[in-house]
Amino acid sequence: MAAALDALARRFQTMREFFWPSYRPERHYMRGPGPACHRRGGKLSGGDSA
């Protein structure tokens, strides 16, 4: 009985993760210059194409 409930719980977790993923990249990756960049004057260095 316990093994059947464990298997059912794993299937439910798998389905939940498929339809509603708990990992959201937008919460983990930086989306622009951070506070250190603003302290330096807010300008990005390098990358000038001439």
C-alpha positions, 0 to 999 in steps of 0.5 A: 500500500505504501509503495502504491501511494509513493508511486502515485505521489511521484507521478503527481509531482512529475505531472505538476512539474510538467504543467506548472514548473517550479523553476523560473529562469527569470527569477535566477538570471540578471536582467540588466546592469546591477547596482555596482554598475550604477555606482560606477556611473551607469555606463558599460565599458567596451563593446564599441564597434567602429 
